[in-house]
Amino acid sequence: MRVEAAGMLEKLFEDAAENGHRLVAISGYRSFDTQNAIFRRKIGSSGKAKASLLVAPPGASEHQLGLAMDISSLRSGKLNPAFGRSEEGKWVAQNAHLYGFIIRYKAEWTPVTGYADEPWHLRYVGQEHASALAVLDVPLETYISRLAKSMFGEYLSDAII
């Protein structure tokens, strides 16, 4: 991960532990080749349509930016949709923004993001934006569109955003 994101993730993990929640990092930075292998493997096991809902193609994964981390509870140690319902997952959902992270993919946002529910996928956006996103409870795409319109609205057409 990028240095700032990694430092804040460590702080999030430390504070979670102080609150009785033991978290583990499962998957962070991925190279193009690694993402390609994961995507191809998912196509082989699930078909292209389902794979595209579950795994970003190479070149489109947030993991390749060094700003994303998939996490789990120490008890589970693997990626599981039940993480979002676990005590650890609930704590992360309530507190991630304090460390500059958002839960990037929620089930209700699939029509906007194009990805299925991933309560384990944290994306670093910085504390200011993460806090705003927590209040608005909208996907990153919606937030960016609103920011662009508020800052450059007179110069943008709906076709661009």
Secondary structure, DSSP 8 states (H G I E B T S, - for coil): --HHHHHHHHHHHHHHHHTT--EEEEE----HHHHHHHHHHHHHHH-HHHHHHHS--TTS-GGGGT-EEEEEETTT-S--GGGGGSHHHHHHHHHGGGGTEEEEE-GGGHHHHSS--EEEEEEE--HHHHHHHHHHT--HHHHHHHHHHHHHGGG--TTT-
